[in-house]
């Protein structure tokens, strides 16, 4: 039986996922939860709950049912359900056994962020703690949401909760009010507070046996309590105790030991009976204990001991050797750019926190390798570009820290780091390799030796670039009101055209577009005029004027066969009926209209003027030929709406007392015959470069928000795009109405995508995840 169209299976499948690392906050614990079987674990980032295999962390899935950032997720003791919570105080309980992750129930339990959850051993009751206006915790049934007691007694935000795993049920919570509260259940009732800590208490956990619970705080102290009575047993301390605050604590299965993670960048394994440190793992190899190596979360599941750093990395701890056996890297912040090297089959990614990662397409199980060096980026990486000479580097970067760096393998080539004169926005690299870096102030060329060349580069931002047919030269159009012709081999400016004849570079003369088609070189000004550029003389051979705004009025002079038109931006144009090839002639003067021209009227006396105007700038002006007669300008007492002129000429004036979207993505096909242009209006147009820039395809219109990237397949017959609408779309050139939409490919905006094989696409997004998609049938 065929599958009905309404439930037809998608024409793609996700074949790999390297999820985001956990989102962390300095001074706050990260909650990790292992499955009852001890084979997978949970954490959160953005609106996603991530489920990862402990033995093979490259095996992962995610739950994306929350509408706001998630904060904590916990397996039920039965293993059948997962409870996850978010910043708005919502708890969702969903099936953990099926890929559909069917929602069981959802409740709003607090008015603010939930910091921790705990299930009872029956998998029926949940306690949630965090921030709120009237309370800092709530106990409820997982299926109906009915209250099963009161979680009271704290005066500040509650940070953690734990429920005794056997009867009689007990519960403990800890808070920024420096107390640990003890509750009898069920229903849960507050009995007393424990005030042994002198700073914020960040974690409290019951032992698996239920005999004890232990608390850790930012004062670096650990206290052990009786699990049934809630009385203090002892302080666990040693000479080699933590030198910083404690953020997380996890027990061994036999309840005889536990591990703690601290801001001093260490993890310690403690013996409960002797109160001694058995093993210490130092996660800061350099010994300087930088902030990024603070340990903020941990878990102990079977033989697996894992601690999480503030930078999001997971550290696998070997108990026998006292060493870190494996580190799982990735991104915890939005991925902003990627570059795929088809030769080495390495994928490079970068994020807005300045981190660059290398991934091996041959063996994803190795995970991400951090790109490091003596100095690294300190701000968002704006773009990555493959090098043209792999002997020099594999990838070049540009960053908002105003530097461009070179990457060889997984190492920054520090000698190739270049300090740029302005903030860069993008980079392209030639075979030399020369780095063409677009900055907010213009184009910068960085030679293979790292020297910045072309001192006569643009003094303003660059809006457009077009290549010559032989790919040896290109032109750039800039906000500095100039167009420059560049030689690729020498990296020098060959010719400069100054489009601002007055030399003041007014805004209207900013150059915002161009094309190079055969012998034609044309640049477009912000006011819409086209400037034809003569390469031999370095002059503007012709200017094509017209209107770029709505034409509001016109007047035709049958005697001179001239047509006058005006528009709502205040421009007036004169057109010759005798010779339309001359185009429009701008009407100019010492002063011109500054607002919409409401009406034009022919003059009754051509000795005085040809046309009179009225405008919303509250003036009436006279035009003779193509010039405003400034002496005839009249300031009106109110805004005019129309004008008629007598033979005198007297002007009776009636008065009263009112393009395209921005380009966001560009990509040439591999043979440079096609140019795909994505815009802020969600559309992608494909231009035929060989045909002089004519539109070839206009059917790629199925995004619903700003297009963030476009990338071509190696065959030049398919492209893939990403958008703020979170989708990834694969397009066809030969069948433009056919496409494959991967909706909700990312939980946040999709920011980049690339073909890694003929039918495999890799994508990245603001959810910090990288995903591989197998296209079952290419469009």
C-alpha positions as CSV (number, residue, x, y, z in Angstrom):
1,X,0.0,0.0,0.0
2,X,1.5,3.4,-1.0
3,X,2.2,5.9,1.8
4,X,-0.4,8.7,1.7
5,X,1.1,12.1,0.6
6,X,0.3,13.6,4.0
7,X,2.7,11.2,5.7
8,X,5.1,10.6,2.9
9,X,8.7,10.0,4.1
10,X,11.2,12.8,3.6
11,X,13.7,12.6,0.7
12,X,16.6,12.7,3.1
13,X,18.0,11.2,6.3
14,X,20.4,12.4,8.9
15,X,23.4,10.1,8.8
16,X,25.6,11.8,11.3
17,X,25.4,14.3,14.1
18,X,28.2,15.9,16.1
19,X,26.1,17.9,18.5
20,X,26.9,21.1,20.3
21,X,28.8,20.9,23.5
22,X,26.9,21.9,26.6
23,X,26.1,25.5,27.2
24,X,27.9,26.7,30.4
25,X,27.8,29.8,32.5
26,X,30.6,30.9,34.8
27,X,29.8,30.4,38.4
28,X,27.0,27.9,37.7
29,X,26.8,24.2,37.8
30,X,26.3,22.1,34.7
31,X,23.9,19.2,35.2
32,X,24.7,15.9,33.5
33,X,22.6,12.8,33.7
34,X,23.5,9.2,32.9
35,X,20.9,6.6,31.8
36,X,20.1,3.8,34.3
37,X,22.0,1.4,32.1
38,X,25.0,3.7,32.2
39,X,25.4,3.7,28.4
40,X,24.3,7.2,27.4
41,X,24.2,10.7,29.1
42,X,22.2,13.9,28.8
43,X,23.0,17.6,28.7
44,X,21.5,20.8,27.2
45,X,22.5,23.5,24.8
46,X,20.1,26.2,23.4
47,X,16.7,24.6,22.8
48,X,18.1,21.1,22.5
49,X,18.6,18.2,24.8
50,X,21.5,16.2,23.6
51,X,21.7,12.4,24.1
52,X,25.2,10.9,23.6
53,X,26.8,7.5,23.9
54,X,29.4,7.3,26.6
55,X,31.6,4.8,24.8
56,X,31.2,6.4,21.4
57,X,30.2,10.1,21.8
58,X,30.1,10.4,18.1
59,X,26.8,8.5,18.3
60,X,24.2,11.2,19.4
61,X,20.7,12.3,19.0
62,X,18.8,15.3,20.2
63,X,15.4,16.4,21.5
64,X,14.1,19.7,20.2
65,X,10.7,20.1,21.7
66,X,11.4,23.2,23.9
67,X,10.6,26.6,22.6
68,X,13.2,28.4,24.8
69,X,16.7,27.4,26.0
70,X,16.8,24.2,28.0
71,X,18.6,24.0,31.4
72,X,18.6,20.4,32.6
73,X,17.4,16.9,31.6
74,X,17.2,13.7,33.7
75,X,16.4,10.1,33.0
76,X,13.7,8.4,35.0
77,X,15.1,5.5,37.1
78,X,13.0,3.2,34.9
79,X,14.7,4.5,31.8
80,X,11.4,4.9,29.9
81,X,11.2,8.7,30.2
82,X,13.3,11.8,30.2
83,X,12.2,15.0,32.0
84,X,13.7,18.2,30.6
85,X,13.3,21.8,31.8
86,X,13.9,25.2,30.5
87,X,14.5,28.9,31.3
88,X,10.7,29.7,31.6
89,X,10.0,27.1,34.3
90,X,8.5,24.4,31.9
91,X,9.1,20.7,32.4
92,X,8.5,18.3,29.5
93,X,8.3,14.5,30.0
94,X,8.9,12.5,26.9
95,X,9.5,8.9,25.7
96,X,13.2,8.0,25.7
97,X,12.8,4.5,24.1
98,X,11.4,5.5,20.7
99,X,13.0,7.7,18.0
100,X,9.7,9.8,17.8
101,X,10.3,11.0,21.4
102,X,6.6,11.3,22.0
103,X,5.6,13.8,24.6
104,X,4.0,12.3,27.7
105,X,3.1,15.5,29.6
106,X,4.2,19.1,30.0
107,X,3.8,21.4,33.0
108,X,4.8,24.9,34.0
109,X,6.1,24.5,37.5
110,X,8.1,27.6,38.3
111,X,8.0,31.2,37.1
112,X,11.7,31.3,36.2
113,X,14.6,29.2,35.2
114,X,14.8,25.6,36.4
115,X,18.3,24.6,37.6
116,X,17.8,21.0,38.5
117,X,15.4,18.1,38.5
118,X,15.1,14.8,40.4
119,X,12.9,11.7,40.0
120,X,12.0,9.4,42.9
121,X,12.8,5.7,42.6
122,X,9.3,4.9,41.6
123,X,9.6,7.1,38.5
124,X,6.4,8.8,39.4
125,X,7.3,12.0,41.3
126,X,9.6,14.8,40.2
127,X,11.0,17.8,42.2
128,X,12.1,20.8,40.2
129,X,14.1,23.7,41.7
130,X,15.4,27.0,40.4
131,X,14.2,30.6,40.2
132,X,10.7,31.9,40.9
133,X,8.7,34.8,42.2
134,X,6.8,33.0,44.9
135,X,8.8,29.7,45.3
136,X,12.1,28.1,44.4
137,X,10.9,24.5,44.0
138,X,7.9,22.3,43.2
139,X,7.1,18.6,43.7
140,X,4.6,17.0,41.3
141,X,3.4,13.8,39.7
142,X,5.0,13.2,36.3
143,X,1.7,12.2,34.5
144,X,-0.9,14.6,36.0
145,X,1.2,17.4,37.4
146,X,-0.6,17.2,40.8
147,X,1.3,18.6,43.7
148,X,3.0,16.1,46.1
149,X,4.2,18.4,48.8
150,X,5.8,21.8,49.3
151,X,9.4,22.7,48.6
152,X,9.9,25.7,50.8
153,X,12.5,27.2,53.2
154,X,14.9,28.9,50.8
155,X,15.2,32.7,50.6
156,X,17.2,32.7,47.3
157,X,17.5,30.7,44.1
158,X,17.8,26.9,44.6
159,X,20.6,25.3,42.6
160,X,20.2,21.5,43.0
161,X,17.9,18.8,44.3
162,X,18.3,15.1,45.1
163,X,15.8,12.4,46.3
164,X,16.7,9.5,48.4
165,X,16.5,6.4,46.2
166,X,14.8,4.2,48.7
167,X,12.1,4.4,51.4
168,X,11.3,6.3,53.5
169,X,11.6,9.0,50.9
170,X,13.6,12.0,51.7
171,X,14.7,15.0,49.6
172,X,17.4,17.7,49.9
173,X,17.9,21.0,48.1
174,X,20.7,23.6,48.1
175,X,20.7,27.3,47.5
176,X,22.4,30.6,47.1
177,X,21.2,31.3,50.6
178,X,24.1,29.0,51.7
179,X,21.8,26.4,53.2
180,X,20.9,22.8,52.5
181,X,17.2,22.0,53.2
182,X,15.9,18.6,54.2
183,X,12.4,17.3,53.5
184,X,10.3,14.3,54.5
185,X,8.1,12.6,51.9
186,X,5.7,11.8,50.5
187,X,4.1,14.3,50.4
188,X,7.3,16.3,50.8
189,X,7.4,18.6,53.8
190,X,10.2,20.9,55.0
191,X,11.8,19.8,58.3
192,X,15.0,21.8,58.8
193,X,17.9,23.7,57.2
194,X,21.6,22.8,57.4
195,X,23.8,25.9,57.5
196,X,27.4,24.5,57.5
197,X,28.5,26.2,54.3
198,X,29.7,29.9,54.2
199,X,29.1,30.5,50.5
200,X,26.6,29.5,47.8
201,X,25.9,25.8,47.8
202,X,26.0,24.5,44.3
203,X,25.4,20.8,44.5
204,X,23.9,18.2,46.8
205,X,23.6,14.4,45.9
206,X,22.2,11.3,47.6
207,X,24.4,8.2,47.5
208,X,22.9,5.2,45.6
209,X,22.4,3.3,48.9
210,X,20.5,6.2,50.4
211,X,22.7,6.1,53.6
212,X,24.2,9.5,53.0
213,X,24.0,12.7,51.0
214,X,26.9,15.1,50.4
215,X,26.9,18.8,49.6
216,X,29.6,20.9,47.8
217,X,29.8,24.7,47.8
218,X,31.8,27.7,46.4
219,X,33.6,27.8,49.8
220,X,35.4,24.6,48.6
221,X,34.0,22.5,51.4
222,X,32.2,19.1,51.4
223,X,29.9,18.0,54.1
224,X,28.5,14.4,54.6
225,X,25.0,13.9,56.1
226,X,22.9,11.0,57.3
227,X,20.5,10.2,54.5
228,X,17.5,9.3,56.6
229,X,17.8,11.8,59.5
230,X,19.4,14.8,57.7
231,X,22.0,15.3,60.4
232,X,25.7,16.1,59.8
233,X,28.0,13.2,59.9
234,X,31.3,15.0,59.2
235,X,33.2,17.4,57.0
236,X,35.2,15.7,54.3
237,X,38.5,17.5,54.0
238,X,42.1,16.8,53.4
239,X,45.4,18.7,52.9
240,X,45.1,18.3,49.2
241,X,41.5,19.4,49.0
242,X,40.2,21.7,46.4
243,X,41.6,25.2,46.1
244,X,38.4,26.6,44.5
245,X,34.7,26.3,44.7
246,X,33.0,23.0,44.1
247,X,30.3,22.8,41.3
248,X,29.5,19.1,40.9
249,X,29.5,15.8,42.9
250,X,28.8,12.2,41.7
251,X,28.8,9.0,43.7
252,X,30.2,5.6,42.8
253,X,27.6,2.7,42.5
254,X,28.8,1.2,45.8
255,X,28.4,4.5,47.7
256,X,31.9,4.3,49.1
257,X,33.5,7.0,46.9
258,X,32.5,10.1,45.0
259,X,34.1,12.6,42.7
260,X,34.0,16.4,42.8
261,X,34.6,19.0,40.1
262,X,36.0,22.4,41.0
263,X,36.9,25.9,39.8
264,X,40.5,25.0,40.5
265,X,40.5,23.0,37.3
266,X,40.8,19.7,39.1
267,X,38.6,16.6,39.7
268,X,39.1,14.7,42.9
269,X,38.0,11.2,43.9
270,X,37.3,10.9,47.6
271,X,37.0,7.9,50.0
272,X,34.0,8.4,52.2
273,X,35.3,6.3,55.1
274,X,38.8,7.9,55.4
275,X,37.8,11.4,54.0
276,X,41.0,11.2,51.9
277,X,41.6,12.2,48.3
278,X,42.3,9.0,46.4
279,X,43.0,10.5,43.0
280,X,43.4,14.0,41.5
281,X,43.0,14.8,37.8
282,X,44.4,18.1,36.7
283,X,42.5,19.3,33.7
284,X,44.7,22.4,33.1
285,X,47.8,21.0,31.4
286,X,49.5,24.4,31.3
287,X,49.2,24.8,35.0
288,X,47.8,28.4,34.8
289,X,44.2,27.3,35.6
290,X,42.6,29.5,33.0
291,X,38.9,30.1,33.4
292,X,38.0,27.8,30.5
293,X,39.4,24.8,32.4
294,X,37.2,25.3,35.5
295,X,35.3,22.0,36.1
296,X,31.6,22.7,36.3
297,X,29.9,19.3,35.9
298,X,30.5,15.5,36.2
299,X,29.0,12.1,36.2
300,X,30.0,8.6,37.4
301,X,28.2,5.9,35.4
302,X,29.6,2.4,35.9
303,X,33.2,2.5,34.8
304,X,32.8,5.9,33.2
305,X,34.0,9.0,35.0
306,X,33.4,12.2,33.0
307,X,33.9,15.8,34.0
308,X,32.9,18.9,32.0
309,X,34.9,22.1,31.6
310,X,33.6,25.6,31.4
311,X,34.5,25.7,27.7
312,X,32.1,22.7,27.2
313,X,34.7,20.0,26.6
314,X,34.2,16.5,28.2
315,X,37.1,15.0,30.0
316,X,37.1,11.2,30.3
317,X,38.9,10.2,33.5
318,X,41.0,7.0,33.9
319,X,40.7,5.9,37.5
320,X,43.6,3.4,37.3
321,X,46.2,5.8,35.9
322,X,44.9,9.1,37.2
323,X,45.0,10.6,33.7
324,X,42.6,12.1,31.3
325,X,42.1,9.3,28.7
326,X,40.1,11.3,26.2
327,X,38.8,14.8,25.6
328,X,35.7,15.4,23.5
329,X,35.8,18.8,21.8
330,X,33.3,20.6,19.6
331,X,31.5,23.9,19.6
332,X,29.3,25.3,22.4
333,X,28.6,28.6,20.7
334,X,27.0,29.5,17.3
335,X,28.9,28.2,14.3
336,X,29.4,31.1,12.0
337,X,31.4,29.6,9.0
338,X,32.8,26.4,7.6
339,X,35.1,25.2,4.8
340,X,35.4,21.7,3.5
341,X,38.6,20.4,1.9
342,X,37.6,17.7,-0.6
343,X,41.3,16.6,-1.0
344,X,42.0,15.8,2.7
345,X,38.3,15.3,3.5
346,X,38.7,17.6,6.5
347,X,35.9,19.9,7.6
348,X,36.9,23.2,9.3
349,X,34.4,25.1,11.4
350,X,34.5,28.2,13.5
351,X,32.2,29.9,16.0
352,X,31.5,33.4,17.3
353,X,33.6,32.7,20.4
354,X,36.7,32.5,18.1
355,X,37.2,28.8,18.3
356,X,38.2,26.9,15.1
357,X,37.8,23.1,14.9
358,X,39.0,20.5,12.4
359,X,36.9,17.4,11.8
360,X,37.9,14.3,9.8
361,X,35.3,13.1,7.3
362,X,37.2,9.8,7.1
363,X,36.8,9.0,10.8
364,X,34.1,11.0,12.6
365,X,34.8,9.0,15.8
366,X,37.9,11.1,16.4
367,X,35.6,14.1,16.9
368,X,36.7,17.7,16.7
369,X,40.4,18.7,17.0
370,X,40.9,22.2,18.3
371,X,43.0,24.4,16.1
372,X,45.5,26.0,18.5
373,X,48.7,28.1,18.4
374,X,50.8,30.5,20.5
375,X,48.0,33.0,19.9
376,X,44.4,32.4,18.8
377,X,41.3,34.3,17.8
378,X,39.7,36.3,20.6
379,X,36.4,37.2,18.8
380,X,34.0,35.8,16.3
381,X,35.5,34.2,13.2
382,X,33.7,35.7,10.2
383,X,34.9,33.4,7.5
384,X,37.1,30.5,6.6
385,X,38.6,30.1,3.1
386,X,40.6,27.2,1.7
387,X,44.2,28.0,0.9
388,X,45.4,27.9,-2.7
389,X,48.8,26.5,-1.7
390,X,48.7,23.6,0.9
391,X,52.4,23.9,1.4
392,X,51.7,27.3,3.1
393,X,48.4,26.5,4.9
394,X,45.2,24.6,4.6
395,X,42.8,27.3,5.6
396,X,42.8,31.1,6.2
397,X,40.6,32.9,8.6
398,X,39.4,36.4,9.3
399,X,37.9,37.5,12.6
400,X,36.3,40.4,14.4
401,X,39.5,40.6,16.4
402,X,40.8,42.4,13.2
403,X,43.2,39.6,12.3
404,X,43.6,37.1,9.5
405,X,45.3,33.8,10.5
406,X,46.6,30.7,8.6
407,X,45.8,27.1,9.7
408,X,48.0,24.1,8.8
409,X,46.4,20.9,10.0
410,X,45.2,21.8,13.4
411,X,47.7,24.5,14.2
412,X,47.7,28.3,13.7
413,X,50.7,29.3,11.7
414,X,51.6,32.2,14.0
415,X,54.2,33.6,11.5
416,X,51.3,34.1,9.0
417,X,49.1,36.0,11.3
418,X,48.3,39.5,9.9
419,X,46.9,42.4,11.9
420,X,44.3,44.1,9.6
421,X,43.7,47.8,9.4
422,X,40.0,47.4,9.9
423,X,37.4,44.8,10.9
424,X,37.2,42.1,8.2
425,X,33.9,40.7,6.8
426,X,35.1,38.0,4.4
427,X,38.2,36.5,2.7
428,X,39.0,34.8,-0.6
429,X,42.3,33.2,-1.4
430,X,44.2,32.7,-4.7
431,X,46.7,30.0,-5.6
432,X,49.6,32.3,-4.7
433,X,48.2,32.3,-1.9
434,X,47.1,35.9,-1.7
435,X,44.4,36.7,0.8
436,X,41.8,39.2,-0.5
437,X,40.2,40.4,2.7
438,X,37.1,42.6,2.6
439,X,36.9,45.0,5.6
440,X,34.5,47.6,6.7
441,X,36.9,50.2,5.3
442,X,37.8,48.5,2.0
443,X,39.7,45.7,0.4
444,X,43.0,44.6,1.8
445,X,45.4,42.3,0.0
446,X,47.7,40.1,2.1
447,X,50.6,38.5,0.1
448,X,52.1,35.0,0.7
449,X,54.7,36.7,2.9
450,X,52.0,38.3,5.1
451,X,52.7,41.8,3.8
452,X,49.7,44.0,3.2
453,X,49.9,45.4,-0.3
454,X,47.9,47.8,-2.6
455,X,48.3,51.0,-0.6
456,X,45.9,52.6,-3.0
457,X,43.1,50.3,-1.9
458,X,39.6,51.5,-1.3
459,X,39.0,53.9,1.6
460,X,35.5,52.6,2.1
461,X,33.5,49.4,2.3
462,X,33.3,47.2,-0.8
463,X,29.8,46.3,-2.1
464,X,30.5,44.5,-5.4
465,X,33.1,42.6,-7.3
466,X,33.2,41.3,-10.9
467,X,35.8,39.2,-12.7
468,X,37.2,39.6,-16.2
469,X,36.6,36.7,-18.6
470,X,40.2,35.5,-18.3
471,X,40.1,35.5,-14.5
472,X,43.2,37.7,-14.4
473,X,41.6,40.9,-13.3
474,X,38.5,42.1,-11.4
475,X,36.8,45.3,-10.5
476,X,35.5,46.4,-7.1
477,X,32.9,49.1,-6.2
478,X,33.1,50.9,-3.0
479,X,31.4,53.3,-0.6
480,X,34.4,55.7,-1.2
481,X,32.7,56.5,-4.6
482,X,35.4,54.8,-6.6
483,X,35.7,51.7,-8.8
484,X,39.1,50.0,-8.9
485,X,40.5,47.4,-11.4
486,X,42.9,44.9,-9.8
487,X,45.5,42.6,-11.2
488,X,45.4,39.2,-9.5
489,X,49.0,38.2,-10.2
490,X,50.6,41.5,-8.9
491,X,47.8,42.3,-6.4
492,X,48.0,45.9,-7.6
493,X,45.4,48.5,-8.7
494,X,45.6,49.0,-12.4
495,X,42.9,51.7,-12.8
496,X,40.8,53.8,-10.5
497,X,37.5,55.5,-11.6
498,X,36.3,58.4,-9.4
499,X,32.5,58.6,-9.7
500,X,32.3,61.7,-7.5
501,X,33.2,64.6,-9.7
502,X,32.8,67.2,-6.9
503,X,35.3,65.3,-4.7
504,X,33.1,65.3,-1.6
505,X,32.0,61.7,-2.0
506,X,28.3,62.3,-1.1
507,X,26.3,59.3,-0.2
508,X,24.5,59.2,-3.5
509,X,27.8,58.5,-5.3
510,X,28.7,55.4,-3.2
511,X,29.3,52.5,-5.6
512,X,27.1,49.6,-4.7
513,X,27.1,47.2,-7.7
514,X,29.0,46.4,-10.9
515,X,29.4,44.0,-13.8
516,X,32.1,43.0,-16.3
517,X,30.7,41.6,-19.5
518,X,33.1,41.4,-22.4
519,X,34.3,44.9,-23.0
520,X,31.6,46.4,-20.9
521,X,32.5,47.6,-17.4
522,X,29.6,49.1,-15.5
523,X,29.2,50.3,-11.9
524,X,26.0,51.3,-10.2
525,X,25.7,54.3,-7.8
526,X,23.6,54.4,-4.7
527,X,21.3,56.9,-6.5
528,X,20.7,54.2,-9.1
529,X,22.7,55.7,-12.0
530,X,24.9,53.4,-14.2
531,X,28.5,54.5,-14.8
532,X,30.1,53.1,-18.0
533,X,33.8,52.8,-17.4
534,X,36.4,53.2,-20.1
535,X,39.3,51.0,-19.3
536,X,41.7,52.6,-21.8
537,X,41.3,56.2,-20.6
538,X,40.3,55.5,-17.0
539,X,37.3,57.8,-17.4
540,X,33.5,57.4,-17.1
541,X,32.4,57.3,-20.8
542,X,28.7,57.5,-20.1
543,X,26.3,57.8,-17.3
544,X,22.8,56.4,-17.5
545,X,20.3,58.3,-15.4
546,X,16.7,57.7,-14.6
547,X,14.5,57.1,-11.6
548,X,14.9,54.5,-8.9
549,X,11.9,55.6,-6.9
550,X,8.2,55.9,-7.7
551,X,7.5,58.4,-10.4
552,X,4.9,60.8,-9.0
553,X,4.3,63.2,-11.8
554,X,5.2,64.1,-15.4
555,X,4.8,67.0,-17.9
556,X,5.2,66.7,-21.7
557,X,6.3,69.8,-23.8
558,X,5.0,69.2,-27.3
559,X,7.0,72.1,-28.6
560,X,10.4,71.0,-27.5
561,X,9.4,67.3,-27.5
562,X,10.9,67.0,-24.0
563,X,9.3,64.9,-21.3
564,X,9.8,66.0,-17.6
565,X,9.4,63.4,-14.9
566,X,9.7,63.6,-11.1
567,X,9.7,61.1,-8.2
568,X,9.1,60.9,-4.5
569,X,12.8,61.1,-3.7
570,X,12.7,64.7,-5.1
571,X,14.6,64.0,-8.4
572,X,13.5,65.6,-11.6
573,X,14.6,64.3,-15.0
574,X,14.4,65.6,-18.6
575,X,14.0,63.1,-21.5
576,X,14.3,64.0,-25.2
577,X,11.5,62.6,-27.4
578,X,13.7,63.3,-30.4
579,X,16.5,61.0,-29.3
580,X,15.7,58.6,-26.5
581,X,19.2,57.1,-26.7
582,X,20.5,60.1,-24.7
583,X,18.5,58.9,-21.8
584,X,17.5,61.0,-18.8
585,X,19.2,64.3,-18.0
586,X,19.2,65.1,-14.3
587,X,17.7,68.5,-13.5
588,X,20.2,70.2,-11.2
589,X,20.9,73.5,-9.5
590,X,22.6,75.2,-6.5
591,X,19.7,73.7,-4.4
592,X,17.3,71.0,-5.3
593,X,14.2,69.3,-3.9
594,X,14.7,67.3,-0.8
595,X,11.3,65.5,-0.7
596,X,8.7,64.1,-3.1
597,X,7.7,66.2,-6.1
598,X,3.9,66.4,-6.1
599,X,3.3,67.9,-9.5
600,X,5.0,69.4,-12.6
601,X,3.3,72.1,-14.7
602,X,4.4,73.6,-18.0
603,X,5.3,77.2,-17.9
604,X,3.1,79.8,-19.7
605,X,6.2,81.8,-20.6
606,X,9.2,79.9,-21.9
607,X,11.4,82.9,-21.5
608,X,11.0,82.5,-17.8
609,X,11.0,78.7,-17.4
610,X,10.0,75.5,-19.1
611,X,8.4,73.8,-16.1
612,X,7.3,74.6,-12.6
613,X,7.3,72.2,-9.7
614,X,5.8,71.8,-6.2
615,X,7.2,69.5,-3.6
616,X,6.6,68.2,-0.1
617,X,9.6,70.2,1.0
618,X,7.2,73.1,0.9
619,X,8.8,74.8,-2.1
620,X,7.9,75.6,-5.7
621,X,10.8,75.7,-8.2
622,X,11.3,76.7,-11.8
623,X,13.1,74.6,-14.4
624,X,14.8,75.9,-17.5
625,X,16.2,73.2,-19.8
626,X,17.8,70.9,-17.2
627,X,18.6,73.5,-14.6
628,X,16.7,74.8,-11.6
629,X,16.3,78.6,-11.7
630,X,17.3,79.2,-8.2
631,X,16.1,82.9,-8.2
632,X,12.6,81.6,-9.0
633,X,12.4,79.2,-6.0
634,X,9.5,80.1,-3.6
635,X,9.1,78.9,-0.1
636,X,5.4,78.1,0.4
637,X,3.5,78.7,3.6
638,X,2.2,75.1,3.7
639,X,2.7,71.8,2.0
640,X,1.6,72.0,-1.6
641,X,-0.4,69.3,-3.4
642,X,-0.7,70.7,-7.0
643,X,0.2,73.6,-9.3
644,X,-1.2,75.2,-12.4
645,X,0.6,78.0,-14.4
646,X,-0.9,80.9,-16.3
647,X,0.7,82.7,-19.2
648,X,2.0,85.5,-16.9
649,X,3.4,83.0,-15.6
650,X,1.6,83.0,-12.2
651,X,1.7,79.8,-10.1
652,X,-1.6,79.1,-8.4
653,X,-0.5,76.5,-5.8
654,X,-2.9,74.3,-3.8
655,X,-1.5,73.4,-0.4
656,X,-2.5,71.3,2.7
657,X,-1.4,71.4,6.3
658,X,2.7,64.0,3.8
659,X,14.2,47.3,-4.7
660,X,15.3,44.7,-3.9
661,X,16.3,43.1,-0.6
662,X,19.9,43.3,0.7
663,X,22.3,40.6,-0.7
664,X,23.3,38.2,2.0
665,X,25.0,35.3,0.2
666,X,27.0,34.9,-3.0
667,X,28.5,31.7,-4.6
668,X,30.0,31.0,-8.0
669,X,29.5,27.6,-9.5
670,X,32.7,25.6,-9.8
671,X,33.2,26.6,-13.5
672,X,32.3,30.3,-12.6
673,X,29.5,30.2,-15.2
674,X,26.7,30.8,-12.7
675,X,26.4,33.1,-9.7
676,X,23.9,32.3,-7.0
677,X,22.7,35.4,-5.0
678,X,20.7,35.0,-1.8
679,X,19.0,37.9,-0.2
680,X,17.4,39.1,3.0
681,X,14.0,38.6,1.4
682,X,14.4,34.8,1.4
683,X,15.0,34.5,-2.4
684,X,17.9,33.1,-4.4
685,X,18.5,34.3,-8.0
686,X,20.9,32.5,-10.3
687,X,22.7,34.7,-12.9
688,X,24.3,33.5,-16.1
689,X,27.8,35.0,-16.0
690,X,28.6,34.2,-19.6
691,X,25.4,35.9,-20.7
692,X,26.4,39.2,-19.1
693,X,24.7,38.6,-15.8
694,X,21.3,37.8,-17.1
695,X,19.0,36.0,-14.6
696,X,19.0,32.3,-15.4
697,X,16.9,31.0,-12.5
698,X,14.3,32.8,-10.3
699,X,12.5,29.7,-9.0
700,X,14.6,29.2,-5.9
701,X,12.2,30.9,-3.6
702,X,11.2,28.4,-0.9
703,X,13.1,29.8,2.1
704,X,10.9,31.9,4.4
705,X,13.6,34.2,5.9
706,X,17.0,35.7,5.2
707,X,19.3,33.4,3.2
708,X,22.5,32.9,5.2
709,X,24.7,30.9,2.8
710,X,24.8,29.3,-0.7
711,X,27.2,26.6,-1.8
712,X,27.5,24.6,-5.0
713,X,28.0,20.9,-5.6
714,X,31.1,19.8,-7.6
715,X,29.0,19.1,-10.7
716,X,27.7,22.7,-10.8
717,X,24.2,21.3,-11.3
718,X,23.1,21.5,-7.7
719,X,23.4,24.0,-4.8
720,X,22.6,23.9,-1.1
721,X,21.4,26.9,0.9
722,X,20.7,27.8,4.5
723,X,18.5,30.4,6.1
724,X,17.3,32.0,9.3
725,X,14.2,29.9,8.9
726,X,16.3,26.9,10.2
727,X,16.0,25.0,7.0
728,X,18.5,23.6,4.5
729,X,17.5,23.3,0.8
730,X,19.1,21.4,-2.0
731,X,18.4,23.0,-5.4
732,X,18.6,21.8,-9.0
733,X,19.8,23.9,-12.0
734,X,18.3,21.7,-14.6
735,X,15.0,21.2,-12.8
736,X,14.7,24.5,-10.9
737,X,11.2,23.7,-9.4
738,X,12.5,20.5,-7.9
739,X,14.2,20.7,-4.5
740,X,14.7,18.9,-1.2
741,X,13.8,20.9,1.9
742,X,15.2,19.8,5.2
743,X,12.9,21.7,7.5
744,X,14.1,22.5,11.1
745,X,17.5,21.2,10.2
746,X,18.7,23.2,13.2
747,X,16.9,24.5,16.2
748,X,18.3,27.9,15.6
749,X,19.2,29.6,12.3
750,X,21.0,27.5,9.8
751,X,24.2,29.4,8.9
752,X,26.3,27.3,6.5
753,X,26.2,24.1,4.4
754,X,28.4,22.4,1.9
755,X,28.4,19.2,-0.3
756,X,30.9,16.6,0.9
757,X,29.8,14.1,-1.6
758,X,27.5,14.1,-4.6
759,X,24.5,13.3,-2.4
760,X,25.7,14.2,1.1
761,X,25.4,17.6,2.6
762,X,26.9,18.9,5.9
763,X,25.3,21.8,7.6
764,X,25.9,24.0,10.7
765,X,23.8,26.4,12.6
766,X,23.4,28.7,15.6
767,X,22.5,25.7,17.6
768,X,26.3,25.0,17.4
769,X,25.6,21.5,15.9
770,X,27.1,20.0,12.7
771,X,24.8,17.6,10.8
772,X,25.3,15.3,7.8
773,X,22.4,14.7,5.5
774,X,22.0,11.9,2.9
775,X,19.9,13.0,0.0
776,X,18.1,9.9,-1.1
777,X,17.1,11.2,-4.5
778,X,18.7,14.3,-5.8
779,X,16.3,16.9,-7.4
